[in-house]
Amino acid sequence: MDLGVGVYRDTQGNTPVMRAVKEAEARLLKNETTKTYIGSHGAPSYGEVVLPMVFGAESPVLKANRASATQSPGGTGALRLAADFIAAQLPGKGIWVSDPTWPNHHGIFTAAGIELHKYPYVDPDNRLDFDGMRAALKAFQKAMWWYSTPAATTQPDLIFPTPSGRKC
C-alpha cells in the first residue's frame, strides 16, 4: 500500500484494477445513455445525493436553498476551484492548511493569491496533535477560511479524529 497517494501496489509494483472497480465500470457502461459532456458544475444528480449527506437531509441550509455542489475532476482540481472561488468572492481572506499537508496545496492557494497559514496536525510521534490543532482553531475560528487535509483528500496518515478528539 502506497499511503502517500492511497494506492495499492502488488509485489511487482503494479496497481491492479480491483474486481469491484471493474464491476462498477461495467455497470456504468451498461447504463450509459450518452457521451455528452456534463455541465461545468458536474452532474446535478451528484449534488442531489452529496448535499444531504454533508448537511443532513433536514438541514435549514438545504431547505433555504443556500447550498450547491460542484463536481471536480479530482482533489487538486477541486482545491483550485475552491481557491479561485475564495479569491474572487472573499478577497483578503486567508486559508489554513494542516502541517503537514500535500506539497502542491501551498502552490494551489498561493497561485490564487490567497494568504496561507498552517495549523499543527501531527506531533513528533506522528500522532494527531489534538491540543495544538484545538489551540489553532480557537485562534482563527472567526478570522479566516479553514481547510483540513483529512476532510478533503486522501488520508495518507490514517489518523481519524473522533468526537472525543483523542482516539486515533
C-alpha positions as a Markdown table, in Angstrom:
| # | Residue | x | y | z |
|---|---|---|---|---|
| 1 | Met | 0.0 | 0.0 | 0.0 |
| 2 | Asp | 1.4 | 3.4 | -1.0 |
| 3 | Leu | 0.0 | 5.6 | 1.7 |
| 4 | Gly | 1.5 | 8.7 | 0.1 |
| 5 | Val | -1.2 | 8.6 | -2.6 |
| 6 | Gly | -3.6 | 5.9 | -1.3 |
| 7 | Val | -2.8 | 3.4 | -3.9 |
| 8 | Tyr | -2.4 | -0.4 | -3.6 |
| 9 | Arg | 0.6 | -1.9 | -5.4 |
| 10 | Asp | 1.3 | -5.6 | -5.7 |
| 11 | Thr | 4.8 | -7.1 | -5.1 |
| 12 | Gln | 5.8 | -6.2 | -8.7 |
| 13 | Gly | 4.9 | -2.6 | -8.2 |
| 14 | Asn | 1.8 | -2.8 | -10.3 |
| 15 | Thr | -1.6 | -1.3 | -9.4 |
| 16 | Pro | -4.1 | -3.9 | -10.3 |
| 17 | Val | -7.7 | -2.9 | -11.1 |
| 18 | Met | -9.8 | -4.4 | -8.3 |
| 19 | Arg | -12.7 | -6.6 | -9.2 |
| 20 | Ala | -15.2 | -4.2 | -7.6 |
| 21 | Val | -13.9 | -1.4 | -9.8 |
| 22 | Lys | -14.2 | -3.5 | -12.9 |
| 23 | Glu | -17.8 | -4.4 | -12.0 |
| 24 | Ala | -18.6 | -0.7 | -11.3 |
| 25 | Glu | -17.1 | 0.3 | -14.6 |
| 26 | Ala | -19.1 | -2.4 | -16.4 |
| 27 | Arg | -22.3 | -1.1 | -14.7 |
| 28 | Leu | -21.6 | 2.4 | -15.8 |
| 29 | Leu | -21.0 | 1.3 | -19.4 |
| 30 | Lys | -24.1 | -0.8 | -19.4 |
| 31 | Asn | -26.3 | 2.0 | -18.1 |
| 32 | Glu | -24.7 | 4.8 | -20.1 |
| 33 | Thr | -27.1 | 6.7 | -22.3 |
| 34 | Thr | -25.0 | 9.5 | -23.7 |
| 35 | Lys | -21.4 | 10.6 | -24.4 |
| 36 | Thr | -22.4 | 14.3 | -24.0 |
| 37 | Tyr | -20.2 | 16.3 | -21.6 |
| 38 | Ile | -21.8 | 17.0 | -18.3 |
| 39 | Gly | -22.1 | 20.7 | -17.3 |
| 40 | Ser | -19.2 | 22.7 | -15.8 |
| 41 | His | -20.5 | 22.0 | -12.3 |
| 42 | Gly | -20.8 | 18.3 | -12.9 |
| 43 | Ala | -23.8 | 16.0 | -12.8 |
| 44 | Pro | -26.8 | 17.6 | -11.0 |
| 45 | Ser | -27.6 | 14.2 | -9.6 |
| 46 | Tyr | -24.3 | 14.2 | -7.8 |
| 47 | Gly | -25.2 | 17.3 | -5.8 |
| 48 | Glu | -28.6 | 15.9 | -5.1 |
| 49 | Val | -27.0 | 12.9 | -3.3 |
| 50 | Val | -24.0 | 14.6 | -1.8 |
| 51 | Leu | -25.6 | 17.7 | -0.2 |
| 52 | Pro | -27.9 | 15.9 | 2.1 |
| 53 | Met | -25.0 | 13.7 | 3.2 |
| 54 | Val | -22.9 | 16.7 | 4.0 |
| 55 | Phe | -25.5 | 19.0 | 5.6 |
| 56 | Gly | -28.1 | 16.4 | 6.7 |
| 57 | Ala | -31.4 | 15.8 | 4.9 |
| 58 | Glu | -33.4 | 18.2 | 7.2 |
| 59 | Ser | -30.7 | 20.9 | 7.1 |
| 60 | Pro | -32.1 | 24.5 | 7.2 |
| 61 | Val | -29.3 | 25.4 | 4.8 |
| 62 | Leu | -30.7 | 23.0 | 2.2 |
| 63 | Lys | -34.3 | 24.0 | 2.9 |
| 64 | Ala | -33.4 | 27.6 | 2.3 |
| 65 | Asn | -31.6 | 26.6 | -1.0 |
| 66 | Arg | -28.3 | 28.1 | 0.3 |
| 67 | Ala | -26.0 | 25.3 | -0.7 |
| 68 | Ser | -24.9 | 23.9 | -4.0 |
| 69 | Ala | -22.4 | 21.3 | -5.2 |
| 70 | Thr | -19.7 | 21.4 | -7.9 |
| 71 | Gln | -18.2 | 18.1 | -9.1 |
| 72 | Ser | -14.5 | 18.3 | -10.0 |
| 73 | Pro | -12.1 | 16.1 | -11.9 |
| 74 | Gly | -10.1 | 15.3 | -8.7 |
| 75 | Gly | -8.7 | 16.6 | -5.4 |
| 76 | Thr | -6.2 | 19.1 | -6.9 |
| 77 | Gly | -8.8 | 20.4 | -9.4 |
| 78 | Ala | -11.3 | 20.8 | -6.6 |
| 79 | Leu | -8.8 | 22.7 | -4.5 |
| 80 | Arg | -8.0 | 25.1 | -7.3 |
| 81 | Leu | -11.7 | 25.7 | -7.9 |
| 82 | Ala | -12.1 | 26.5 | -4.2 |
| 83 | Ala | -9.1 | 28.7 | -4.2 |
| 84 | Asp | -10.3 | 30.7 | -7.2 |
| 85 | Phe | -13.8 | 31.0 | -5.6 |
| 86 | Ile | -12.4 | 32.2 | -2.3 |
| 87 | Ala | -10.1 | 34.7 | -4.1 |
| 88 | Ala | -12.9 | 36.1 | -6.2 |
| 89 | Gln | -15.7 | 36.1 | -3.7 |
| 90 | Leu | -13.9 | 36.6 | -0.4 |
| 91 | Pro | -11.0 | 38.9 | -1.2 |
| 92 | Gly | -8.5 | 39.3 | 1.6 |
| 93 | Lys | -9.4 | 36.0 | 3.3 |
| 94 | Gly | -6.7 | 33.5 | 4.0 |
| 95 | Ile | -6.7 | 29.8 | 4.4 |
| 96 | Trp | -5.3 | 27.4 | 6.9 |
| 97 | Val | -3.8 | 24.1 | 5.9 |
| 98 | Ser | -2.6 | 21.3 | 8.1 |
| 99 | Asp | 1.1 | 20.9 | 8.9 |
| 100 | Pro | 2.0 | 18.6 | 7.2 |
| 101 | Thr | -0.1 | 18.7 | 4.1 |
| 102 | Trp | 0.4 | 17.7 | 0.5 |
| 103 | Pro | 3.2 | 19.8 | -1.1 |
| 104 | Asn | 1.1 | 21.0 | -4.0 |
| 105 | His | -1.5 | 22.6 | -1.7 |
| 106 | His | 0.8 | 25.6 | -1.0 |
| 107 | Gly | 1.1 | 26.4 | -4.7 |
| 108 | Ile | -2.6 | 26.0 | -5.4 |
| 109 | Phe | -3.6 | 28.5 | -2.9 |
| 110 | Thr | -0.8 | 31.0 | -3.3 |
| 111 | Ala | -1.2 | 31.0 | -7.1 |
| 112 | Ala | -4.8 | 32.1 | -6.5 |
| 113 | Gly | -3.4 | 35.0 | -4.3 |
| 114 | Ile | -4.7 | 33.6 | -1.0 |
| 115 | Glu | -2.6 | 34.1 | 2.1 |
| 116 | Leu | -1.6 | 30.7 | 3.5 |
| 117 | His | -1.3 | 29.8 | 7.2 |
| 118 | Lys | -0.5 | 26.5 | 8.9 |
| 119 | Tyr | -2.0 | 24.7 | 11.9 |
| 120 | Pro | -0.5 | 21.7 | 13.7 |
| 121 | Tyr | -1.9 | 18.4 | 12.7 |
| 122 | Val | 0.5 | 15.7 | 13.9 |
| 123 | Asp | 3.0 | 15.6 | 16.7 |
| 124 | Pro | 6.7 | 14.5 | 16.5 |
| 125 | Asp | 5.5 | 10.9 | 17.1 |
| 126 | Asn | 3.2 | 11.1 | 14.0 |
| 127 | Arg | 0.0 | 11.1 | 16.1 |
| 128 | Leu | -2.8 | 13.6 | 16.0 |
| 129 | Asp | -1.8 | 16.8 | 17.7 |
| 130 | Phe | -5.2 | 17.5 | 19.1 |
| 131 | Asp | -4.2 | 20.1 | 21.6 |
| 132 | Gly | -2.2 | 22.1 | 19.0 |
| 133 | Met | -5.0 | 21.8 | 16.5 |
| 134 | Arg | -7.6 | 22.9 | 19.0 |
| 135 | Ala | -5.5 | 25.9 | 20.1 |
| 136 | Ala | -5.1 | 26.9 | 16.4 |
| 137 | Leu | -8.8 | 26.6 | 15.8 |
| 138 | Lys | -9.5 | 28.9 | 18.7 |
| 139 | Ala | -7.1 | 31.4 | 17.4 |
| 140 | Phe | -8.5 | 31.6 | 13.9 |
| 141 | Gln | -12.1 | 30.5 | 14.2 |
| 142 | Lys | -13.6 | 33.9 | 13.4 |
| 143 | Ala | -11.0 | 35.2 | 11.1 |
| 144 | Met | -10.5 | 33.0 | 8.0 |
| 145 | Trp | -11.5 | 30.1 | 6.0 |
| 146 | Trp | -10.1 | 26.7 | 7.1 |
| 147 | Tyr | -9.1 | 23.8 | 5.0 |
| 148 | Ser | -8.4 | 20.5 | 6.6 |
| 149 | Thr | -6.4 | 17.9 | 4.7 |
| 150 | Pro | -8.3 | 14.8 | 6.0 |
| 151 | Ala | -11.7 | 16.2 | 5.2 |
| 152 | Ala | -10.9 | 16.9 | 1.6 |
| 153 | Thr | -8.3 | 14.5 | 0.2 |
| 154 | Thr | -6.8 | 11.0 | 0.5 |
| 155 | Gln | -5.8 | 10.4 | 4.1 |
| 156 | Pro | -2.3 | 9.1 | 4.0 |
| 157 | Asp | -1.7 | 9.3 | 7.7 |
| 158 | Leu | -4.5 | 7.1 | 8.8 |
| 159 | Ile | -5.4 | 9.5 | 11.6 |
| 160 | Phe | -9.1 | 9.6 | 12.1 |
| 161 | Pro | -10.2 | 12.2 | 14.7 |
| 162 | Thr | -13.3 | 11.1 | 16.7 |
| 163 | Pro | -15.8 | 13.1 | 18.6 |
| 164 | Ser | -13.8 | 12.6 | 21.8 |
| 165 | Gly | -10.9 | 14.1 | 19.9 |
| 166 | Arg | -8.1 | 11.9 | 21.2 |
| 167 | Lys | -8.8 | 8.4 | 19.9 |
| 168 | Cys | -6.9 | 7.5 | 16.8 |
